[in-house]
């Protein structure tokens, strides 16, 4: 037996280290809660598609989608789900339900290596 009675002396220093780690984690949680509350009252709304995803679940009128998802008519799908970095597109992504041919920038001619 150590000097503390029931626990060995090495357990005392381990207990101190765990207590310090718990206090640090608790302090970080206070920072997290402050950020959460501040963002709730002062943060910018993210909108219906914050990640600018191309898939249909982010094209619904309500996020998250309500019962029935798309309303009375289903969307028409024109392209695959991951259509990013399309040459000539105005945005970096093109949603699946956007008709083809809605380009706002002309395509650039391919460059040749010399």
Steps between C-alpha positions, in 0.01 A plus 500: 500500500610852424489807715134570414359189666292309248665616177862475392700823473507480120120518492514840675704660219279331238193642675653849487572469127145381427355784707704759308393348167134506611527868599650588161226309316237678714650840419493422128132404530428847638664648188287267285178602676587868465558454124177302464289765677671791323453334159135428571420866564758676278602250234417524129223258387642219291215471251349190347820363343796607715743253342392584145430136434369383166281214619122517506451494877656848514272634224179462702302815594542421873815380673466242647234376258147469632271208427476457124846653446447676166133591507244400239748457211828313511813672366650402166859375524734616222844389624673280752527598864860625515527749218766736640750724318321485167687698233304809397255486792426818692529322835733231626208259517192427291196356679351180360169666422641796301432457127802472268612800301480760776860611465589862566870484419626388160720195489869573471685328218741228610862604527776308328826413663790630295 
